[in-house]
Amino acid sequence: MSGIVIFRSQDEPISQTNFKRSLDALSHQGLHRQNIWISENEKVGLGHTKLSIIDDLSGDQPLSDGERTRYIVANGEFYDLGSVKQQLKQQGYSFQTDSSSEIVLHLYDRLGTQCLDKLRGEFAFAIWDERNQLLFAARDRFGVKPLYYTVYNRTVYLASEVKALFAAGVPAHWDQESFFLTDSGVLPPNNTLFANIYQVPGGCFLIASDSGIQIHRYWDFNYPLIGDSSTQLTQEDYIEKLRHTLDEAIKIRLRSDISIGCYLSGGIDSSTVLGMASTHTSKPIQAFTISFDHATYNEEAIARETAQQIGADFHVVSLSNVELAEHFADAVCQGEMLTYNAHTPAKYLLSRATQNAGCNLVLIGEGSDETFGGYAHFCQDMLRQITAGQDEKTTRKLLEELKQNSKQISPALFVEGGAEALESVRQSLGFIPAWMERRVRLKIDGIYSDEFMAQFSQRDAYRIFLNHIDVIGQLKGRESVNQSMYLWCKTHLPVYVLRVMGESVIRYHGIEGRLPFLDRKVVELATQIPGELKIHKFTGKYILREAARPFLTDTVYAGKKHSLLAPPSTFDPQGAFFQLVQDTLRGSVMAAVPFYNQTKAIQLLDRIPEMDDIEKTALEVPLMKMLSACFLQERFGLA
């Protein structure tokens, strides 16, 4: 695990002071060693900070080729490159280290940007091509490892975190349209909350030269067209193939020389990963589970049963209201995005406990819900797909049955309505994904400032989002449930699950997180599995559930989806966390956030004692967004 910084100036030499300051901004706990390369003309700089506990000295970066005409810095891990290395040796390439990044450097020399087709893993990297005066940077297919960029004063800046760009002197301003899109739940994968700062989207690469910057896509999900049966297998064959492919993805992410951990919930995904991983090691795997002091939100008992069955070394991370309050600001500012629940500081504290237990590599179950249809809103999409043309009464009866069969905390999940705000989506797709309906209903328009409403009340967030999507090439002619999953994977997965809840809060504590469900081969298999096998009779992840059956307890196998959510702050009016909400939203920082009307927000706070638990639960999302915005405003000094 590493952090990377790249400067490329077209005019003046880069500021080495700013460069060092930028790299220092990435030196979180556990990231110990820094290395820098500056070009002879001082117009290009590559910096790398790394976790010394996992990475060996042979992998120090920046790395150069033998002729010192190409240099690479990389964050993350590349897998399954043994055969590629042998081929390169046969083609005359020599290797000075055991680092996989050196393989990528030679592979680029051989194939140029087409080298990406050979890569498998969670990564972000940049190569400076001295001979061609070209900067080539790329991100893994799903956006597990972050990579941000901007152009300021004719200098291209890239970094693993936005705060490193601010440290380099890039102005820190809100991007008001991106805030509007984030608040609507549809931030495109290339945007950030900050003006003129962008992400290299997952599955894309960047080329920067004297001609400017270009972004190109090298991979996409490519769901099959309806009626394409060329690759269809029997259900039993899919189960066997998925079990084998996922097992192999887990196996290549293990290392025998360090302590292995797994983040364990009460669900199928993490239980599957832990169960399969345990078959590849003779040592007990450390399993880490979050425990909340509210029964509805606590999965400790189910996770403990799984750990006992597998023989894992079980760790319970009990989190109090006070701890969530104390670490909320740090966790949010690490994620550099708005959060909608205290699960962000919960995940942050889980990673701290993992580090304290001496474990620096964890396997994580994220990505399964997005690709195998685990969320209830995908089940709702499937229900509508299979009942198309039936009478409305039958459809509503089935929808009610789906509600009863889904173990959900959020009362806003099965909302109906909001179609008038989503008409552009219906026009483009022919249907409205259920998750978009939910996002429309989660907004509370009364809390926004008059200026913000005047600027954005007439804008169509969903049209803006779809303008970033290849609707014709990737959505037309596909099953509606696959279209819904595709769109979810272009916004919520990269900008929230993998950033706010993923890399940012994990790497801060020096933890290397690996995600076998987002392995290239696993996802490419998942896209080819028919929708009725992913979601079968109101059961999400049906095919995964069957493939993982040998590794699951009866409780997990028969269980319902239960997302990681912390108890709402409003449930404990006297608690430290709700006091943090009250103090912050009534304070001076909130008054400076340009998007909200503080008077209306305070009126909302004043009504909370009159609300029931359902209303309080629904209110938690806008409260957490406002609280997040306050801490981002304060910490980064946003204009």
LOMARFI-734435 format. One line per 4 residues: their letters; for each residue x, y, z of C-alpha. Coordinates in Angstrom, 3 decimals, padded with zeros to 6 digits. Example, Ala and Ser with C-alpha at 12.3 -4.5 7.8 and 13.67 -1.06 7.14 Angstrom:
BEGIN
as	012.300/-004.500/007.800 | 013.670/-001.060/007.140
***
This chain:
BEGIN
msgi	000.000/000.000/000.000 | 001.336/003.375/-001.006 | 000.578/006.974/-001.790 | 001.713/008.617/-005.015
vifr	002.221/012.210/-006.172 | 003.111/013.374/-009.684 | 003.866/016.908/-010.940 | 004.414/017.770/-014.611
sqde	005.066/021.405/-015.534 | 005.006/022.788/-019.061 | 006.885/025.976/-018.185 | 008.778/026.669/-014.981
pisq	010.574/024.082/-012.841 | 008.264/022.522/-010.276 | 008.432/023.735/-006.695 | 010.264/021.030/-004.766
tnfk	008.991/022.561/-001.525 | 005.391/022.149/-002.676 | 006.203/018.670/-003.961 | 007.535/017.561/-000.584
rsld	004.581/019.179/001.175 | 002.196/017.261/-001.115 | 003.890/013.949/-000.383 | 003.903/014.657/003.353
alsh	000.104/015.016/003.188 | -000.047/011.292/002.306 | 002.139/010.142/005.192 | -000.576/008.622/007.356
qglh	-000.080/006.093/010.113 | 001.909/003.134/008.841 | 003.189/004.888/005.727 | 006.823/005.299/006.612
rqni	009.200/005.615/003.682 | 009.278/008.363/001.083 | 011.178/008.471/-002.183 | 011.285/011.202/-004.819
wise	012.543/011.450/-008.401 | 012.909/014.835/-010.113 | 013.768/015.076/-013.813 | 016.984/016.749/-014.930
nekv	015.108/019.825/-016.168 | 013.112/019.848/-012.899 | 009.796/019.932/-014.738 | 008.651/016.430/-013.728
glgh	008.474/014.933/-010.258 | 007.330/011.520/-009.050 | 006.887/010.804/-005.351 | 006.035/007.647/-003.437
tkls	005.274/006.947/000.215 | 004.853/003.352/001.282 | 003.895/000.944/004.038 | 007.143/-000.626/005.171
iidd	005.449/-003.467/007.056 | 004.132/-005.087/003.872 | 006.314/-003.828/001.020 | 009.849/-005.169/000.833
lsgd	012.860/-002.993/000.033 | 013.169/-004.359/-003.508 | 009.990/-002.500/-004.341 | 011.195/001.017/-003.476
qpls	009.806/003.561/-005.934 | 009.993/005.509/-008.179 | 011.386/002.679/-010.303 | 013.164/003.255/-013.609
dger	014.032/001.051/-016.538 | 017.621/000.179/-017.395 | 018.003/003.148/-019.745 | 016.384/005.554/-017.276
tryi	013.916/006.735/-019.894 | 010.777/005.579/-018.050 | 009.814/005.889/-014.418 | 006.862/004.462/-012.472
vang	005.115/005.060/-009.160 | 002.278/002.739/-008.167 | -000.226/002.278/-005.367 | -001.846/-001.081/-004.742
efyd	-001.199/-004.615/-005.880 | -000.868/-006.413/-009.217 | -001.642/-010.132/-009.284 | -000.927/-013.098/-011.509
lgsv	001.964/-011.518/-013.453 | 004.323/-014.508/-013.270 | 003.736/-015.644/-016.845 | 003.948/-012.064/-018.105
kqql	007.338/-011.664/-016.422 | 008.610/-014.865/-018.051 | 007.463/-013.677/-021.472 | 009.218/-010.351/-020.970
kqqg	012.433/-012.139/-019.990 | 012.216/-014.201/-023.175 | 011.828/-010.950/-025.092 | 015.082/-009.622/-023.642
ysfq	013.963/-007.623/-020.612 | 015.995/-007.871/-017.409 | 014.722/-007.219/-013.895 | 016.539/-005.456/-011.077
tdss	013.886/-006.036/-008.387 | 011.095/-008.432/-007.457 | 008.552/-005.621/-007.614 | 005.485/-006.190/-009.785
seiv	005.654/-002.499/-010.677 | 008.837/-003.180/-012.641 | 006.912/-005.749/-014.685 | 004.324/-003.067/-015.479
lhly	007.073/-000.644/-016.494 | 008.529/-003.119/-019.011 | 005.066/-004.141/-020.143 | 004.354/-000.500/-020.993
drlg	007.564/-000.361/-023.017 | 006.371/-003.409/-024.952 | 002.683/-002.573/-025.424 | 002.117/001.078/-024.513
tqcl	-001.277/001.748/-022.944 | -002.443/-001.688/-024.109 | -000.443/-003.068/-021.164 | -003.588/-002.488/-019.093
dklr	-005.260/-005.506/-020.663 | -002.633/-007.706/-018.967 | -003.115/-006.246/-015.498 | -005.213/-007.681/-012.703
gefa	-005.551/-006.180/-009.270 | -006.299/-003.072/-007.224 | -004.021/-000.314/-008.477 | -003.352/003.246/-009.485
faiw	-000.059/004.094/-011.167 | 001.711/006.705/-013.279 | 004.556/006.303/-015.767 | 006.689/009.185/-016.990
dern	007.903/008.422/-020.523 | 010.967/010.652/-020.881 | 011.627/009.752/-024.494 | 008.129/010.739/-025.624
qllf	007.621/013.484/-023.008 | 004.416/011.771/-021.984 | 002.697/011.075/-018.677 | 000.574/007.907/-018.611
aard	-001.555/007.205/-015.533 | -004.209/004.555/-014.944 | -006.612/003.253/-012.356 | -007.916/-000.278/-011.806
rfgv	-011.162/-001.359/-013.451 | -013.453/-000.520/-010.553 | -011.725/002.395/-008.850 | -010.538/000.585/-005.725
kply	-007.375/002.692/-005.527 | -007.994/006.444/-005.880 | -006.265/008.780/-008.332 | -007.037/012.506/-008.564
ytvy	-005.775/015.114/-010.995 | -005.947/018.783/-011.833 | -004.215/021.403/-013.955 | -003.147/024.589/-012.237
nrtv	-000.771/027.260/-013.562 | 000.109/025.029/-016.556 | 001.175/022.198/-014.261 | -000.518/018.793/-014.162
ylas	-000.882/017.404/-010.636 | -001.856/013.835/-009.743 | -002.163/012.325/-006.274 | -003.758/009.539/-004.265
evka	-005.779/012.026/-002.208 | -007.242/015.463/-002.805 | -005.574/016.846/000.323 | -002.193/016.235/-001.325
lfaa	-003.240/018.548/-004.168 | -004.299/021.218/-001.689 | -000.938/020.847/000.056 | 000.761/021.487/-003.287
gvpa	-000.912/024.878/-003.535 | -003.960/023.971/-005.643 | -006.864/026.258/-004.559 | -009.463/024.635/-002.311
hwdq	-012.965/025.518/-003.495 | -016.301/023.764/-003.415 | -017.638/022.576/-006.765 | -021.269/023.570/-006.420
esff	-022.626/021.387/-009.218 | -020.783/018.360/-007.860 | -022.279/019.038/-004.436 | -025.718/019.144/-006.066
ltds	-025.055/015.833/-007.834 | -023.647/014.225/-004.669 | -026.667/015.329/-002.686 | -028.856/013.752/-005.382
gvlp	-026.870/010.496/-005.147 | -025.533/010.574/-008.714 | -022.035/012.057/-008.684 | -020.300/010.915/-011.908
pnnt	-017.126/008.875/-011.363 | -014.836/011.597/-012.742 | -016.074/014.363/-010.391 | -015.118/015.378/-006.864
lfan	-016.670/017.866/-004.466 | -013.860/020.302/-005.267 | -013.612/022.775/-008.137 | -011.274/021.800/-010.997
iyqv	-010.205/018.584/-009.260 | -011.192/015.340/-010.950 | -010.824/011.594/-010.623 | -009.406/009.272/-013.215
pggc	-012.482/007.004/-013.341 | -012.137/003.286/-012.727 | -011.351/001.439/-015.947 | -009.760/004.550/-017.484
flia	-006.319/005.947/-018.166 | -004.946/009.465/-018.522 | -002.460/010.770/-021.062 | -000.840/014.157/-020.395
sdsg	001.470/015.753/-022.946 | 002.204/019.176/-024.407 | -001.091/018.796/-026.289 | -003.104/018.616/-023.065
iqih	-004.908/015.899/-021.078 | -006.981/013.062/-022.483 | -008.999/010.414/-020.619 | -009.675/007.081/-022.324
rywd	-011.682/004.059/-021.189 | -009.938/000.693/-021.436 | -012.522/-001.554/-019.699 | -016.255/-001.686/-019.012
fnyp	-018.798/-004.156/-017.638 | -020.233/-005.120/-021.053 | -023.404/-006.863/-019.900 | -024.793/-009.201/-022.605
ligd	-027.647/-008.143/-024.854 | -031.064/-009.668/-024.189 | -031.344/-012.889/-026.169 | -027.588/-013.463/-026.376
sstq	-027.228/-017.056/-025.207 | -023.798/-017.688/-026.706 | -022.088/-017.969/-023.312 | -024.933/-019.252/-021.143
ltqe	-024.317/-022.286/-018.949 | -026.548/-024.395/-016.734 | -027.176/-023.235/-013.173 | -024.932/-026.003/-011.810
dyie	-022.121/-025.004/-014.174 | -022.384/-021.357/-013.130 | -022.242/-022.354/-009.460 | -019.133/-024.455/-009.963
klrh	-017.427/-021.867/-012.157 | -018.169/-019.036/-009.720 | -016.931/-021.057/-006.753 | -013.658/-021.813/-008.557
tlde	-013.137/-018.268/-009.882 | -013.811/-016.596/-006.543 | -011.621/-019.081/-004.682 | -008.739/-018.356/-007.044
aiki	-009.253/-014.583/-006.632 | -009.029/-014.996/-002.853 | -006.005/-017.283/-003.019 | -003.860/-014.859/-005.058
rlrs	-004.607/-012.101/-002.531 | -003.153/-014.032/000.400 | 000.403/-013.803/001.678 | 001.873/-016.446/003.918
disi	004.536/-014.235/005.501 | 002.245/-011.810/007.362 | -000.845/-011.948/009.535 | -004.030/-012.186/007.441
gcyl	-007.293/-010.620/008.517 | -010.840/-010.422/007.266 | -013.552/-007.878/007.972 | -016.512/-010.015/009.003
sggi	-020.175/-009.033/009.165 | -023.253/-011.221/009.437 | -023.656/-011.419/005.663 | -022.799/-013.746/002.827
dsst	-019.946/-011.762/001.295 | -017.472/-011.520/004.149 | -018.439/-014.981/005.431 | -017.649/-016.445/002.008
vlgm	-014.306/-014.669/001.804 | -013.314/-015.806/005.310 | -014.431/-019.381/004.680 | -012.614/-019.742/001.358
asth	-009.477/-017.976/002.609 | -009.252/-020.334/005.606 | -008.772/-023.281/003.235 | -005.540/-021.751/001.922
tskp	-003.713/-021.154/005.194 | -002.758/-023.330/008.134 | -002.864/-020.382/010.534 | -006.140/-019.006/011.930
iqaf	-007.300/-015.901/010.131 | -008.098/-012.897/012.284 | -011.738/-011.848/011.854 | -012.775/-008.327/012.879
tisf	-016.420/-007.449/013.518 | -018.054/-004.158/014.477 | -020.488/-004.243/017.381 | -022.981/-001.451/018.089
dhat	-024.962/-000.976/021.304 | -028.289/-001.237/019.479 | -029.656/-004.710/018.692 | -031.155/-003.802/015.296
ynee	-027.762/-002.658/014.008 | -025.592/-005.303/015.645 | -024.393/-008.405/013.743 | -021.911/-009.655/016.334
aiar	-023.760/-012.891/017.192 | -024.047/-014.010/013.568 | -020.416/-013.130/012.848 | -019.249/-014.968/015.975
etaq	-021.048/-018.120/014.830 | -019.271/-017.923/011.465 | -015.879/-017.349/013.072 | -016.361/-020.325/015.372
qiga	-017.363/-022.625/012.530 | -014.323/-021.625/010.473 | -011.889/-021.502/013.382 | -010.979/-017.839/012.971
dfhv	-009.372/-015.689/015.640 | -012.388/-013.512/016.433 | -012.093/-009.828/017.407 | -015.116/-007.745/018.387
vsls	-014.710/-003.996/017.928 | -017.359/-002.503/020.219 | -018.101/001.096/019.280 | -019.776/003.602/021.543
nvel	-021.695/006.740/020.766 | -018.786/008.740/022.183 | -016.193/007.113/019.905 | -018.289/007.711/016.785
aehf	-018.546/011.386/017.724 | -014.836/011.753/018.483 | -013.699/010.324/015.160 | -016.432/011.469/012.805
adav	-014.554/014.525/011.497 | -011.283/012.660/010.893 | -013.036/009.811/009.083 | -015.051/012.120/006.826
cqge	-012.051/014.262/005.942 | -010.082/011.159/005.051 | -012.853/010.188/002.638 | -013.071/013.738/001.225
mlty	-016.767/013.199/000.510 | -020.111/013.518/002.269 | -021.224/010.553/004.335 | -024.818/009.625/005.149
naht	-024.250/007.538/008.272 | -021.773/007.083/011.113 | -020.673/003.839/009.470 | -017.761/005.912/008.128
paky	-016.138/006.535/011.541 | -017.151/002.963/012.458 | -015.107/001.589/009.550 | -012.295/003.992/010.472
llsr	-012.224/002.632/014.030 | -012.427/-000.944/012.757 | -009.232/-000.341/010.800 | -007.547/001.179/013.829
atqn	-008.411/-001.912/015.859 | -007.054/-004.087/013.064 | -003.742/-002.236/013.150 | -003.596/-002.464/016.941
agcn	-004.038/-006.240/016.663 | -000.899/-006.399/014.517 | -002.749/-007.205/011.306 | -001.860/-005.183/008.202
lvli	-003.570/-007.097/005.391 | -007.325/-007.665/005.318 | -009.689/-009.261/002.844 | -012.911/-007.316/002.378
gegs	-016.266/-008.413/000.948 | -017.214/-005.167/-000.829 | -018.345/-005.306/-004.452 | -020.534/-008.382/-004.238
detf	-023.826/-006.531/-003.756 | -023.093/-004.369/-006.789 | -022.306/-007.221/-009.167 | -024.517/-010.042/-007.874
ggya	-027.646/-007.992/-007.081 | -027.495/-007.985/-003.301 | -029.398/-004.810/-002.543 | -033.175/-004.859/-002.146
hfcq	-033.563/-002.120/-004.743 | -032.078/-004.494/-007.343 | -034.654/-007.078/-006.277 | -037.279/-004.423/-006.850
dmlr	-035.873/-003.812/-010.349 | -036.003/-007.550/-011.058 | -039.578/-007.766/-009.823 | -040.625/-005.002/-012.187
qita	-038.704/-006.662/-014.995 | -040.445/-010.014/-014.628 | -043.896/-008.466/-014.053 | -043.734/-006.110/-017.028
gqde	-047.109/-006.187/-018.755 | -048.962/-007.616/-015.757 | -051.705/-005.691/-013.998 | -050.674/-003.112/-011.414
kttr	-052.500/-004.880/-008.577 | -050.409/-008.042/-009.023 | -047.191/-006.034/-009.166 | -048.032/-004.142/-005.972
klle	-048.865/-007.390/-004.184 | -045.486/-008.811/-005.150 | -043.763/-005.592/-004.097 | -045.354/-005.862/-000.673
elkq	-044.165/-009.463/-000.430 | -040.675/-008.302/-001.331 | -040.798/-005.751/001.486 | -041.773/-008.421/003.987
nskq	-038.979/-010.717/002.783 | -036.285/-008.054/003.066 | -034.596/-007.347/006.365 | -034.003/-003.624/006.036
ispa	-033.249/-000.875/008.482 | -034.000/002.088/006.238 | -037.726/002.869/005.909 | -037.034/004.849/002.745
lfve	-035.910/001.859/000.711 | -039.195/000.831/-000.869 | -040.556/004.293/-001.580 | -042.795/004.869/-004.565
ggae	-043.113/008.095/-006.450 | -040.757/010.879/-007.412 | -041.290/009.971/-011.065 | -041.730/013.589/-012.102
ales	-038.123/014.326/-011.084 | -036.923/011.256/-012.989 | -038.758/011.638/-016.263 | -035.490/012.195/-018.136
vrqs	-034.292/008.817/-016.834 | -037.440/007.102/-018.083 | -037.000/008.764/-021.471 | -033.387/007.578/-021.734
lgfi	-033.722/004.073/-020.290 | -037.400/003.183/-020.654 | -037.666/002.572/-016.895 | -036.527/004.137/-013.605
pawm	-034.031/002.204/-011.453 | -035.431/001.712/-007.953 | -032.342/003.178/-006.300 | -032.872/006.479/-008.106
errv	-036.442/006.704/-006.802 | -035.099/006.242/-003.306 | -032.505/009.004/-003.750 | -035.167/011.475/-004.880
rlki	-037.215/010.834/-001.754 | -034.247/011.110/000.626 | -033.739/014.805/-000.125 | -035.260/017.483/002.111
dgiy	-035.487/020.600/-000.036 | -036.373/022.930/002.835 | -032.878/022.941/004.319 | -031.076/024.521/001.362
sdef	-030.055/028.155/001.031 | -032.014/030.451/-001.242 | -028.912/031.031/-003.378 | -028.303/027.325/-003.847
maqf	-031.940/026.673/-004.704 | -031.998/029.563/-007.169 | -029.000/028.080/-008.964 | -029.953/024.407/-008.934
sqrd	-033.657/023.909/-008.288 | -034.383/023.672/-012.011 | -031.427/021.476/-012.904 | -031.887/017.792/-013.620
ayri	-029.204/015.896/-011.688 | -030.117/012.610/-013.350 | -029.819/014.007/-016.857 | -026.417/015.472/-015.962
flnh	-025.340/012.085/-014.612 | -026.586/010.137/-017.636 | -024.699/012.512/-019.923 | -021.540/010.885/-018.542
idvi	-022.782/007.378/-019.395 | -022.510/005.447/-022.662 | -026.240/004.706/-022.704 | -026.296/003.389/-026.282
gqlk	-023.185/001.247/-025.981 | -023.569/-000.121/-022.458 | -027.271/-000.003/-021.531 | -029.544/-000.285/-024.555
gres	-030.795/-003.825/-025.147 | -029.725/-005.085/-021.709 | -031.906/-006.411/-018.893 | -033.190/-003.531/-016.800
vnqs	-031.721/-005.036/-013.617 | -028.294/-005.109/-015.284 | -028.731/-001.510/-016.375 | -029.541/-000.563/-012.792
mylw	-026.458/-002.370/-011.467 | -024.283/-000.762/-014.148 | -025.404/002.748/-013.203 | -024.969/002.037/-009.483
ckth	-021.406/000.910/-010.222 | -020.725/004.218/-011.966 | -021.557/006.361/-008.961 | -022.225/004.771/-005.572
lpvy	-019.595/002.026/-005.816 | -016.540/004.156/-006.733 | -017.400/007.426/-005.005 | -018.914/006.034/-001.802
vlrv	-018.364/002.328/-001.112 | -014.752/002.285/-002.304 | -013.814/005.778/-001.150 | -015.851/006.938/001.859
mges	-016.202/003.403/003.251 | -013.111/001.876/001.691 | -009.584/002.902/000.846 | -009.579/006.240/002.677
viry	-010.470/004.991/006.159 | -008.539/001.735/005.739 | -005.207/003.080/004.494 | -005.092/005.827/007.128
hgie	-004.218/003.185/009.707 | -001.660/001.453/007.515 | -003.955/-001.379/006.441 | -003.825/-002.966/002.990
grlp	-007.358/-003.896/001.949 | -007.948/-006.432/-000.834 | -011.275/-007.053/-002.530 | -011.639/-010.453/-004.214
fldr	-015.236/-009.764/-005.306 | -013.844/-006.958/-007.454 | -011.344/-009.216/-009.115 | -011.470/-008.793/-012.885
kvve	-012.262/-012.454/-013.562 | -014.967/-012.615/-010.901 | -016.760/-009.527/-012.201 | -016.480/-010.529/-015.850
latq	-018.086/-013.864/-014.935 | -020.796/-012.108/-012.901 | -021.795/-009.905/-015.833 | -022.500/-012.991/-017.937
ipge	-024.711/-014.716/-015.352 | -028.428/-014.251/-016.193 | -030.356/-011.885/-013.956 | -032.760/-014.595/-012.753
lkih	-029.802/-016.500/-011.281 | -028.427/-013.443/-009.510 | -031.856/-012.520/-008.130 | -034.186/-015.494/-007.770
kftg	-037.625/-015.355/-006.109 | -036.811/-012.210/-004.112 | -033.444/-013.646/-003.069 | -030.519/-011.413/-003.970
kyil	-027.123/-012.955/-004.746 | -028.829/-016.305/-005.276 | -026.059/-017.794/-007.429 | -023.373/-016.604/-005.000
reaa	-025.322/-017.990/-002.063 | -025.372/-021.421/-003.706 | -021.711/-021.283/-004.740 | -020.688/-020.317/-001.206
rpfl	-022.980/-022.787/000.588 | -020.152/-025.069/001.839 | -018.575/-022.107/003.657 | -021.681/-020.569/005.243
tdtv	-023.476/-021.255/008.487 | -027.177/-022.058/008.200 | -027.912/-018.650/009.724 | -025.974/-016.750/007.075
yagk	-027.219/-018.918/004.215 | -030.853/-018.258/005.139 | -030.299/-014.658/006.199 | -031.356/-011.405/004.551
khsl	-029.251/-008.487/003.409 | -028.177/-006.250/006.308 | -026.036/-003.271/005.292 | -023.423/-001.875/007.663
lapp	-025.185/001.056/009.313 | -024.572/002.686/012.673 | -027.559/003.546/014.878 | -028.924/007.011/014.009
stfd	-027.586/009.837/016.156 | -031.161/010.919/016.855 | -031.901/007.705/018.773 | -029.921/008.992/021.758
pqga	-030.747/012.690/022.273 | -028.408/012.909/025.276 | -025.561/011.061/023.603 | -022.243/012.581/022.546
ffql	-022.874/011.970/018.870 | -026.192/013.798/018.745 | -024.630/016.604/020.768 | -021.962/016.847/018.061
vqdt	-024.726/017.195/015.473 | -026.515/019.852/017.512 | -023.400/021.883/018.332 | -022.029/021.779/014.790
lrgs	-025.205/022.541/012.875 | -026.029/025.414/015.227 | -022.453/026.782/015.085 | -020.416/029.200/013.007
vmaa	-018.999/026.615/010.612 | -022.478/025.631/009.444 | -023.214/029.295/008.791 | -020.285/029.382/006.350
vpfy	-021.317/026.310/004.330 | -022.816/027.832/001.167 | -025.430/025.171/000.440 | -027.650/025.207/003.506
nqtk	-030.014/027.578/005.279 | -028.899/027.315/008.877 | -032.148/028.740/010.257 | -034.161/026.010/008.518
aiql	-031.684/023.365/009.660 | -032.090/024.508/013.274 | -035.865/024.400/012.919 | -035.503/020.812/011.751
ldri	-033.374/019.996/014.799 | -035.984/021.564/017.058 | -038.667/019.199/015.707 | -036.710/016.008/016.377
pemd	-038.119/015.393/019.913 | -041.586/015.119/018.369 | -040.553/012.501/015.788 | -040.991/008.736/016.002
diek	-038.150/006.303/015.265 | -039.083/005.925/011.588 | -038.948/009.683/011.045 | -035.680/009.931/012.975
tale	-034.117/007.159/010.878 | -035.123/008.874/007.634 | -033.749/012.182/008.907 | -030.302/010.719/009.600
vplm	-029.170/010.952/005.952 | -029.595/014.745/005.563 | -028.201/015.331/009.064 | -025.032/013.377/008.298
kmls	-024.597/015.136/004.958 | -024.801/018.531/006.642 | -022.414/017.428/009.379 | -019.965/016.109/006.764
acfl	-020.092/019.351/004.799 | -019.287/021.329/007.936 | -016.137/019.352/008.691 | -014.930/019.430/005.075
qerf	-015.508/023.188/005.037 | -013.560/023.653/008.255 | -010.712/021.192/007.679 | -009.876/022.205/004.106
gla	-010.710/025.896/004.388 | -013.017/025.691/001.392 | -014.035/028.875/-000.378
***
